């Protein structure tokens, strides 16, 4: 029972820390004068994805056996899978709930029945054409990089470790492009969003820079520690529920490690900042596709077995589905929620593979 209690406590700690983190990172973006999209794709994504990259680095550099090092490879593959399916799916579900509640509240004063609404809460497209182009661009960056990442796991040659540098370079180019395009968009964006007061200085109209930095770093430390203990509890609870260590590592651990990104998305959707929620997920995916991959290529043989290959296939299928929907400007909350079904497909496909 103590493990279940600790699991709930860790999840609560992650959520509350993410509340403070997204509050701080928005002020950090204002201080650094980066655009709103870069706050999600660069600042928030870098902060929440950094712990997973550290886990991969520790696993592949200190692992005494090849099996121990494979934990790092599994983390490098499990992260993008959880983000492309569960994180996007949860965001879509939260948008559905939010829009249904707004419609019910709007209909209540007039006495109009909910069933009499002309369209459902999942029928409205997300954002404008410009927002969809931005999000689609991130997926177009991610897909070829991730495809190369999977392809390298199926071959062996002498200079493969040297290719890890290419993944670091790819993220550096993406980082520079995001900063430049976001600043350009900020100059032409007429939409002004008033920032909530910094939680560390709630009465200050413009908080001190040191307070922004302290709140950002402190919340990241709490998120990292809480996520670490969350994964530890899952490692114990999985076998207690009759799940093998492999199933726990492939199905539950990736969700646990990406819980901060999921929580950030939930909080931003609740605040009506859908652009930031989606940008945080897509930016985190770019980090997960490059930095842990580069580390894994340099320090391991980077060879995939059946479950790892299957996770790569499902991830690419989910992103292809989202990319086609975004390019057609037909992304709705309901279609975004469908991305979560790909994780169910992954779980079902694991049964014959592990068997």
C-alpha positions as CSV (number, residue, x, y, z in Angstrom):
1,X,0.0,0.0,0.0
2,X,2.8,2.4,0.7
3,X,4.0,2.2,-2.9
4,X,0.5,3.2,-4.2
5,X,0.4,6.1,-1.7
6,X,3.9,7.3,-2.8
7,X,2.8,7.0,-6.4
8,X,-0.2,9.3,-5.8
9,X,2.0,11.7,-3.8
10,X,4.6,11.9,-6.5
11,X,2.0,12.5,-9.2
12,X,0.5,15.3,-7.1
13,X,4.0,16.8,-6.5
14,X,4.7,16.7,-10.3
15,X,1.4,18.4,-11.1
16,X,1.9,21.2,-8.5
17,X,5.5,21.7,-9.6
18,X,4.4,22.0,-13.2
19,X,1.8,24.6,-12.2
20,X,4.7,26.7,-10.8
21,X,7.0,25.8,-13.7
22,X,4.7,26.9,-16.5
23,X,4.1,30.1,-14.6
24,X,7.8,30.7,-14.3
25,X,8.8,29.7,-17.8
26,X,6.3,32.2,-19.3
27,X,8.0,35.0,-17.4
28,X,11.4,33.6,-18.4
29,X,10.3,33.8,-22.1
30,X,9.2,37.4,-21.5
31,X,12.6,38.2,-19.9
32,X,14.6,36.5,-22.8
33,X,12.3,38.2,-25.3
34,X,11.4,35.0,-27.2
35,X,8.1,34.4,-28.9
36,X,5.2,32.5,-27.4
37,X,5.8,29.4,-29.4
38,X,9.5,29.2,-28.4
39,X,8.4,29.3,-24.8
40,X,6.7,25.9,-25.4
41,X,9.0,24.4,-28.0
42,X,12.3,25.5,-26.5
43,X,12.2,26.7,-22.9
44,X,9.5,24.4,-21.4
45,X,10.5,21.5,-23.6
46,X,14.2,21.8,-22.7
47,X,13.4,22.0,-19.0
48,X,11.0,19.0,-18.8
49,X,13.0,16.8,-21.3
50,X,16.4,17.4,-19.7
51,X,15.9,14.8,-16.9
52,X,15.1,12.1,-19.4
53,X,18.2,12.9,-21.3
54,X,20.2,12.7,-18.1
55,X,18.7,9.3,-17.4
56,X,19.8,8.0,-20.8
57,X,23.3,9.5,-20.3
58,X,23.7,7.8,-16.9
59,X,22.3,4.5,-18.1
60,X,24.6,4.2,-21.2
61,X,27.8,5.5,-19.6
62,X,27.6,3.7,-16.2
63,X,25.8,0.5,-17.2
64,X,28.0,-2.5,-16.4
65,X,26.4,-4.8,-19.0
66,X,24.8,-4.4,-22.4
67,X,21.5,-5.1,-20.8
68,X,21.9,-2.2,-18.4
69,X,22.9,0.1,-21.3
70,X,19.8,-1.0,-23.2
71,X,17.7,0.7,-20.5
72,X,19.0,4.0,-22.0
73,X,18.2,2.9,-25.5
74,X,14.7,2.0,-24.3
75,X,14.2,5.4,-22.7
76,X,15.4,7.1,-25.9
77,X,12.6,5.2,-27.8
78,X,9.9,5.2,-25.2
79,X,9.9,9.0,-24.7
80,X,8.9,9.9,-28.3
81,X,6.3,7.1,-28.3
82,X,4.6,8.4,-25.1
83,X,4.6,12.0,-26.4
84,X,3.3,11.2,-29.9
85,X,0.5,9.1,-28.5
86,X,-0.4,9.6,-24.8
87,X,0.6,13.3,-24.5
88,X,-1.2,14.4,-27.7
89,X,-4.2,12.1,-26.8
90,X,-4.5,13.6,-23.3
91,X,-4.3,17.1,-24.7
92,X,-7.1,16.3,-27.1
93,X,-9.3,14.8,-24.4
94,X,-8.7,17.8,-22.1
95,X,-9.8,20.1,-25.0
96,X,-12.9,18.0,-25.5
97,X,-13.8,18.3,-21.9
98,X,-13.1,22.0,-21.7
99,X,-15.1,22.8,-24.8
100,X,-18.0,20.6,-23.7
101,X,-18.1,22.4,-20.4
102,X,-18.0,25.8,-22.1
103,X,-20.9,24.9,-24.3
104,X,-23.0,23.6,-21.4
105,X,-22.3,26.8,-19.5
106,X,-23.2,28.9,-22.5
107,X,-26.4,27.0,-23.1
108,X,-27.5,27.0,-19.4
109,X,-28.8,30.6,-19.2
110,X,-31.0,30.2,-22.3
111,X,-32.3,26.8,-21.2
112,X,-31.1,25.2,-24.4
113,X,-30.5,21.5,-24.0
114,X,-27.0,20.2,-24.6
115,X,-28.3,17.7,-27.2
116,X,-29.6,20.6,-29.3
117,X,-26.2,22.0,-30.0
118,X,-25.5,22.3,-33.7
119,X,-22.0,20.7,-33.4
120,X,-20.1,18.8,-30.9
121,X,-17.2,20.1,-28.9
122,X,-14.7,18.1,-30.9
123,X,-15.8,19.5,-34.3
124,X,-14.0,22.9,-34.2
125,X,-10.5,23.0,-35.6
126,X,-7.6,23.9,-33.4
127,X,-6.0,27.3,-34.0
128,X,-5.7,29.1,-37.3
129,X,-3.8,28.2,-40.5
130,X,-0.6,29.8,-39.2
131,X,-0.6,27.8,-36.0
132,X,-1.2,24.6,-37.9
133,X,1.7,25.4,-40.2
134,X,4.0,25.9,-37.2
135,X,3.0,22.6,-35.6
136,X,3.2,20.7,-38.9
137,X,6.7,22.1,-39.4
138,X,7.8,20.5,-36.1
139,X,6.3,17.2,-37.1
140,X,8.1,17.4,-40.5
141,X,11.4,18.0,-38.7
142,X,10.7,15.1,-36.3
143,X,9.7,12.4,-38.8
144,X,12.8,12.1,-41.0
145,X,15.1,12.4,-37.9
146,X,13.2,9.7,-36.1
147,X,13.1,7.5,-39.2
148,X,16.9,7.7,-39.4
149,X,17.1,7.0,-35.7
150,X,15.1,3.7,-36.2
151,X,16.9,2.8,-39.4
152,X,20.3,3.0,-37.6
153,X,19.0,0.5,-35.0
154,X,18.7,-2.1,-37.7
155,X,22.2,-2.0,-39.1
156,X,25.7,-2.3,-37.9
157,X,28.9,-0.6,-39.3
158,X,32.1,0.7,-37.9
159,X,31.5,4.4,-37.9
160,X,27.9,4.4,-36.6
161,X,28.8,5.9,-33.2
162,X,30.2,9.0,-35.0
163,X,26.8,9.7,-36.4
164,X,25.6,10.6,-32.9
165,X,27.1,14.0,-33.5
166,X,24.6,14.6,-36.4
167,X,21.7,14.3,-34.0
168,X,23.2,17.0,-31.7
169,X,23.7,19.2,-34.8
170,X,20.1,18.6,-35.9
171,X,18.8,19.9,-32.6
172,X,21.1,22.9,-32.7
173,X,19.7,23.8,-36.1
174,X,16.1,23.3,-34.9
175,X,16.8,25.4,-31.8
176,X,18.2,28.3,-33.9
177,X,15.3,28.1,-36.4
178,X,12.7,28.2,-33.6
179,X,14.3,31.2,-31.9
180,X,14.5,33.2,-35.1
181,X,11.0,32.3,-36.4
182,X,9.4,32.8,-33.0
183,X,10.9,36.3,-32.6
184,X,9.8,37.2,-36.1
185,X,6.3,35.9,-35.4
186,X,6.3,37.9,-32.1
187,X,7.0,41.1,-34.0
188,X,3.9,40.5,-36.3
189,X,1.6,39.0,-33.6
190,X,-1.0,41.4,-32.4
191,X,-2.4,39.0,-29.8
192,X,-1.2,40.0,-26.4
193,X,-1.6,37.7,-23.4
194,X,-1.4,39.1,-19.9
195,X,0.9,36.9,-17.8
196,X,-0.3,35.7,-14.4
197,X,1.6,37.1,-11.5
198,X,4.7,35.0,-10.6
199,X,3.7,32.7,-7.8
200,X,6.9,33.5,-5.9
201,X,6.1,37.2,-6.0
202,X,2.3,37.3,-6.4
203,X,1.9,41.0,-5.6
204,X,4.6,42.2,-8.1
205,X,3.3,43.4,-11.4
206,X,6.7,42.7,-12.9
207,X,8.7,40.1,-10.8
208,X,12.4,40.3,-10.3
209,X,14.6,38.3,-12.7
210,X,16.2,36.4,-9.8
211,X,12.7,35.3,-8.6
212,X,11.9,34.0,-12.1
213,X,15.2,32.1,-12.3
214,X,14.8,30.7,-8.8
215,X,11.2,29.5,-9.4
216,X,12.2,27.9,-12.7
217,X,15.2,26.0,-11.4
218,X,13.5,25.0,-8.1
219,X,10.5,23.6,-9.8
220,X,12.7,21.6,-12.3
221,X,14.5,20.0,-9.4
222,X,11.3,19.0,-7.7
223,X,9.9,17.7,-11.0
224,X,13.1,15.6,-11.6
225,X,13.1,14.1,-8.1
226,X,9.3,13.4,-8.1
227,X,9.4,11.8,-11.6
228,X,12.4,9.7,-10.5
229,X,10.5,8.3,-7.5
230,X,7.3,7.9,-9.6
231,X,9.2,5.6,-11.9
232,X,10.7,3.7,-8.9
233,X,7.2,3.1,-7.5
234,X,6.0,1.8,-10.9
235,X,8.9,-0.6,-11.0
236,X,7.6,-2.1,-7.8
237,X,3.9,-1.9,-8.5
238,X,4.2,-3.5,-12.0
239,X,5.2,-7.0,-10.8
240,X,2.7,-6.7,-7.9
241,X,0.0,-6.3,-10.6
242,X,1.4,-9.3,-12.5
243,X,3.2,-7.3,-15.2
244,X,6.6,-8.5,-16.3
245,X,9.6,-6.1,-16.0
246,X,9.7,-5.8,-19.8
247,X,6.1,-4.8,-20.0
248,X,6.5,-2.3,-17.1
249,X,9.6,-0.8,-18.8
250,X,7.9,-0.5,-22.2
251,X,4.4,0.5,-21.3
252,X,4.4,2.3,-17.9
253,X,7.8,3.8,-17.5
254,X,7.7,6.0,-20.7
255,X,4.4,7.5,-19.5
256,X,5.9,8.2,-16.1
257,X,9.0,9.9,-17.5
258,X,6.9,12.1,-19.8
259,X,4.4,12.9,-17.1
260,X,5.8,16.5,-16.7
261,X,5.1,17.3,-20.4
262,X,1.6,15.8,-20.0
263,X,1.0,17.8,-16.9
264,X,2.2,21.0,-18.6
265,X,-0.2,20.4,-21.5
266,X,-3.1,19.8,-19.1
267,X,-2.4,23.0,-17.2
268,X,-2.0,25.2,-20.3
269,X,-5.2,23.8,-21.8
270,X,-7.0,24.6,-18.6
271,X,-5.7,28.2,-18.9
272,X,-6.8,28.4,-22.5
273,X,-3.2,28.4,-23.9
274,X,-3.6,25.5,-26.4
275,X,-0.7,26.8,-28.6
276,X,1.7,26.5,-25.7
277,X,0.4,23.0,-24.7
278,X,0.9,21.7,-28.3
279,X,4.2,23.5,-28.7
280,X,5.6,22.0,-25.5
281,X,4.9,18.5,-26.7
282,X,6.3,19.0,-30.2
283,X,9.4,20.7,-28.8
284,X,9.9,17.9,-26.3
285,X,9.6,15.3,-29.1
286,X,12.4,17.1,-31.0
287,X,14.7,16.9,-28.0
288,X,13.8,13.2,-27.4
289,X,14.5,12.4,-31.1
290,X,17.9,14.0,-31.1
291,X,19.8,14.4,-27.8
292,X,19.2,10.9,-26.2
293,X,19.6,9.3,-29.6
294,X,23.0,11.0,-30.1
295,X,24.1,9.8,-26.6
296,X,22.9,6.3,-27.3
297,X,24.7,6.1,-30.6
298,X,28.0,7.2,-29.1
299,X,28.0,4.9,-26.1
300,X,26.0,1.8,-27.2
301,X,25.8,-0.5,-30.1
302,X,22.3,0.9,-30.9
303,X,20.8,-2.4,-31.9
304,X,17.0,-2.7,-31.8
305,X,15.0,-5.8,-30.8
306,X,11.4,-6.5,-31.7
307,X,9.7,-4.4,-29.0
308,X,12.0,-1.3,-29.8
309,X,11.3,-1.6,-33.5
310,X,7.6,-1.9,-32.9
311,X,7.7,1.2,-30.7
312,X,9.4,3.1,-33.6
313,X,6.8,2.0,-36.1
314,X,3.9,3.0,-33.9
315,X,5.5,6.4,-33.2
316,X,6.0,7.1,-36.9
317,X,2.5,6.0,-37.7
318,X,1.1,8.4,-35.0
319,X,3.1,11.3,-36.2
320,X,2.2,10.7,-39.9
321,X,-1.5,10.7,-38.9
322,X,-1.1,14.0,-37.0
323,X,1.0,15.6,-39.8
324,X,-1.5,14.8,-42.5
325,X,-4.3,16.1,-40.3
326,X,-2.4,19.3,-39.5
327,X,-1.4,20.0,-43.2
328,X,-5.1,19.6,-44.2
329,X,-6.0,22.1,-41.4
330,X,-8.5,19.6,-40.0
331,X,-7.0,19.0,-36.6
332,X,-9.8,19.0,-34.1
333,X,-9.8,18.0,-30.4
334,X,-11.4,14.8,-31.3
335,X,-8.9,13.9,-34.0
336,X,-6.1,14.9,-31.6
337,X,-7.5,12.6,-28.9
338,X,-7.4,9.7,-31.5
339,X,-3.6,9.8,-31.2
340,X,-3.9,8.1,-27.8
341,X,-5.3,5.1,-29.6
342,X,-2.0,4.4,-31.2
343,X,-0.6,3.6,-27.7
344,X,-3.3,1.0,-27.3
345,X,-2.2,-0.4,-30.7
346,X,1.3,-0.5,-29.4
347,X,0.3,-2.4,-26.2
348,X,-1.8,-4.9,-28.2
349,X,1.1,-5.5,-30.6
350,X,3.5,-6.2,-27.7
351,X,1.6,-9.4,-26.8
352,X,2.7,-11.5,-29.7
353,X,6.2,-9.9,-29.8
354,X,6.9,-10.7,-26.2
355,X,5.2,-14.0,-26.4
